[in-house]
Amino acid sequence: MPVTVEDLERAIRAAFPVSHLDIEDQSSGCGSSYAILLVSEVFEGKTTLARHRLINQALKQEISQLHAFSQKSFTPAQYAAHQAKSG
C-alpha cells in the first residue's frame, strides 16, 4: 500500500511540535516520492544532520516504503528568515 500525504502528516505531527509543514508528492500521485519542509522548535541548536536523523527515525516505517524522500528542516526563526529572502 503506497504512503499517502496523510500518512506522512500524521506521523510527523505525532513526533514533532509543528510550526509549519509542507508535504509535496513528487511522484505524480503514486505515493513513491515525497519532499517535506518541516518547521519546529525542536530543531533549535541541532545541526542539519541531527535534524535529518530525527526526521528519518520518526518516519522510518514510511520512508522504507518510498523510492525517494527529501527534507528541509528549519527552526521558526530560520524559516522566517528563509521566507523573507524568498519574497
N, C-alpha and C positions, 0 to 999 in steps of 0.2 A: 504494500500500500504506500503510495507516494506521501511525502511530507507536505503538509499544507502551510500556508501563511499562518493560519490559526494555530496549528501545532507549534510552530516556532514562537509565535507571540505568547502563547500560554506558558511554554517552558521558560522563556526569557523573563516574563513578569513574575513567575514563581521564584526565580532565582535571584533577581536583582530589583532594587528600588529604581524604577524607570522614570527619568525626567522627560525623555523623548525617545521614540523608537520608529524607525523606518525599516520595513522589510520589503525587498523587491524580488519577485520571482523572475529570474533571468532565463528561464527555460521555456518561455512561451506557454506556460500553463501546465507543463507536465510534472512539475514539482521536483526536479532533479538538481536545480542550481539556484542558490539564493545569495543575495547580498544584504547585509544588515548594517544599520547605523544605530548605535546604542549610546545614549547619554545617561550617565548615572553617577551619583556622588561616591559610590563605592570605588570608583577608579582614581579618586584623589590619592596622590603620592605613589601611584603604581606606574611602572614602565609600560610601554606599548606591549611588550612581550608578556608581562604579567597579566595585563588586561585580556589579551587574546587567550592565554591559558585558562583564565577564569571562565571566559565565554565558552571555550572549547569543552571544558569539563562539564559545565552546566548543560550544554547541548550535545553531549557525547552520543546519546542514542539517536537523536535526529540527524546529526552530521554523518553518522555511519551509514545512513540511507541515501545520502546525497552524492551526486557526481562532483559538484563544486560548491564551495561556501567561502564567501569573503566577508570581512567585517571591518568596521571602523568604530572606534570607541573613544568617547570624549567625556570629560567632566563637564558639568553645566557651564562653568566659566570658559572652558576651551571651546565648547560648542557655540556659545555666544560670540566669541571672537571669530570663530570659523564662519558663522552666519554674517557677521559684519564685513568680513573680507569678501564673501561670496556675493554680496549685494543684497 
